[in-house]
Amino acid sequence: MAARHASDHKEAVRLAWKARHVPFGTIALSILLLSGVLSTVSTVWGYGPVNSIP
């Protein structure tokens, strides 16, 4: 009976870890998108106020 409880615990730990695990591809894509947004914001901020009428 004790062996069954140990295996149940191992299975529960494995499932809990998988529920909290974030895939590497998701992290990489999020970093790529965030860097693109920050790059765009810094570029727009760098131009400053621009008068479009010559």
C-alpha positions in Angstrom: 0.0 0.0 0.0 2.9 2.4 0.8 4.3 1.8 -2.7 1.0 2.9 -4.3 1.0 6.1 -2.3 4.6 6.8 -3.4 3.7 6.3 -7.1 0.6 8.4 -6.7 2.7 11.2 -5.2 5.2 11.0 -8.0 2.5 11.2 -10.6 0.9 14.1 -8.8 4.3 15.9 -8.8 4.8 15.2 -12.5 1.4 16.6 -13.4 1.8 19.6 -11.2 5.2 20.4 -12.8 3.7 20.0 -16.3 0.8 22.4 -15.4 3.2 25.1 -14.4 5.8 24.5 -17.2 6.0 27.1 -19.9 7.4 25.8 -23.2 10.7 27.3 -24.4 9.2 28.3 -27.7 6.5 30.4 -25.9 9.2 32.2 -23.8 11.4 32.8 -26.9 8.4 34.2 -28.9 7.4 36.4 -26.1 10.9 37.9 -25.7 11.0 38.5 -29.5 7.7 40.3 -29.5 8.6 42.3 -26.4 11.9 43.4 -27.9 10.1 44.4 -31.1 7.6 46.5 -29.3 10.4 48.1 -27.2 12.4 48.8 -30.3 9.5 50.5 -32.0 8.7 52.6 -28.9 12.3 53.7 -28.6 12.5 54.6 -32.3 9.3 56.7 -32.1 10.5 58.3 -28.9 13.9 59.1 -30.5 12.3 61.0 -33.4 10.5 63.3 -30.9 7.8 65.7 -32.0 7.7 65.9 -35.8 5.8 68.5 -37.8 4.5 66.7 -40.9 3.5 70.0 -42.6 6.6 71.5 -44.3 
